[in-house]
């Protein structure tokens, strides 16, 4: 089985500023990989390359064994349908209820009946611990609840992989721990590949099978949570104790 994704010497710049400086990274099928690093280090840029929202200036990107580097939008569609993307802000539709938000991908991309849609929506809301709030509007939800609704929407099409962009940003420490535990549980229950971008060390340690530490546009370290805690690289250690 090929890896879920492979970055081969990927470079990316914006307005002349180098963000990725030759990333080589393998993401295994079925693992929970956390891309850890400070703000502005290019973590989200890495994530967007996986589904072709960005293309590299140099280097190649492979997804499920296929070189997608120069894929057109139409060629990328089958890949994107298999990948759920949890955006940093949740990106809920303010004018739609919780139920309608989660149902939206099903109505856009499937031919399920309304009964089937209702079953799937309620199933996913239960999975993220939000039974009985399907009628509520996003502006009535706490930050943690919004994250969970967005997560339910990201998994409602039952993707093969789930990408998280800073899923605990803006949450208090207790909610951060709760969301981190939920991400790990979702990963194990759905048997999917999870790629999580975060600067939160405790969340990374709680969720990851492996951690890739990104520093100044390069992968500085890749290893398990135990290995990063024991890593003697001064750059890694400085980040961990900061």
C-alpha positions, 0 to 999 in steps of 0.5 A: 500500500502506498503512503497517503502522501509524500512531499519530495523536496517541495519549495513554496514562496509567496511574493518572493518570501520563501515559506517551504525550503525543500520539504521532504515528508512521508505521511503513512496510511492510517497514521495520525501525523501532527505537523508542529511548529510556531506561527508563520512557519508554513504548516498550513501551506503544507496542508493545502498542498495535500489537496491541491489548494496550493501547488509547489514552485519546485518539487513533487507531491504524491497522494495515494501513489499518484503524482498530483503536482500538476493536476487540474481542478477536475483531476483533483476532485476525486482526491478532495472527495476522499479528504475531509478538511477542518479549517481553522475558523470552522467555516460554518454557514451562519445562516444554517442550523447545525443540522443543515451545516452538517448535511450540506456536503451530503446534499452537494455531493451525494444522492442520498434521500432525506431520511438517509441524510438525517440518519448520517447527520445524527450519527456524526453529531453523536460521534462528536458528542453533540446530540440534540443540538441540531436545531441551534444556529452557529451564533449560539454555540461556544467555540468548542461546540463550533469546532465539533460541528465543523468536525461532524461536517468534515467526517459526514462523507466518511473520508479516507483522510482528515486534515485539521488546520489549528483545531484548538486555536482560540480554545481554553485549556480544558476545551483544548484537551477535550477536542484533542481527545475527540480527534484521537477517538475519531481517528481510531474509530473511523480508521482514517489518516489524520494530519493535524497542523498545530502549534499546541505542544500538549495537543500534539503529544495527545493526538499524534502517532508521529510528529513532524517539527517544521522550522524555518521552512524545513522539517527539523525532526520527525518521530514519535511523541516519546522521541520528540520529548527525548530529542536533543536538538536545541531548536526542538528543545527550545520550542518544547519548553517555550 
